[in-house]
């Protein structure tokens, strides 16, 4: 019975802990994702400018 109560208590902590905006690793991962996306947009813009300048 004690192990069941402990299991329920631990699972509640996991549910409560996961419901927030995320931990530091999750926020860092989101920042990396955003940075990679912006770099990709920049590369795409440069590629379009190069294609535009090569047309007669």
C-alpha positions in Angstrom: 0.0 0.0 0.0 2.8 2.4 0.8 4.5 1.7 -2.5 1.3 2.5 -4.3 1.0 5.8 -2.5 4.6 6.6 -3.2 4.1 5.7 -6.9 1.1 8.0 -7.1 3.0 10.8 -5.4 6.0 10.5 -7.7 3.8 10.4 -10.8 2.1 13.6 -9.6 5.4 15.3 -9.3 6.3 14.3 -12.8 3.0 15.6 -14.2 3.3 18.9 -12.3 7.0 19.3 -13.3 6.3 18.7 -17.0 3.4 21.1 -17.3 5.5 24.3 -17.2 7.2 26.2 -20.0 10.1 23.7 -19.9 13.4 23.4 -18.1 16.7 25.0 -19.0 17.7 22.3 -21.5 14.3 22.6 -23.3 14.6 26.4 -23.5 18.2 26.1 -24.8 17.0 23.6 -27.4 14.3 26.0 -28.5 16.8 28.8 -28.7 19.1 26.6 -30.9 16.1 25.7 -33.1 15.3 29.4 -33.6 18.9 30.3 -34.4 19.2 27.5 -37.0 15.9 28.6 -38.5 17.1 32.2 -38.8 20.4 31.1 -40.3 18.5 29.0 -42.8 16.3 32.0 -43.7 19.5 34.2 -44.2 21.1 31.6 -46.4 17.9 31.4 -48.5 17.8 35.2 -48.8 21.4 35.3 -50.0 20.8 32.6 -52.5 17.8 34.5 -53.9 19.9 37.6 -54.2 22.7 35.7 -56.0 20.1 34.2 -58.4 18.6 37.7 -59.0 21.9 39.3 -59.7 23.0 36.7 -62.2 20.0 37.2 -64.4 20.6 39.6 -67.3 
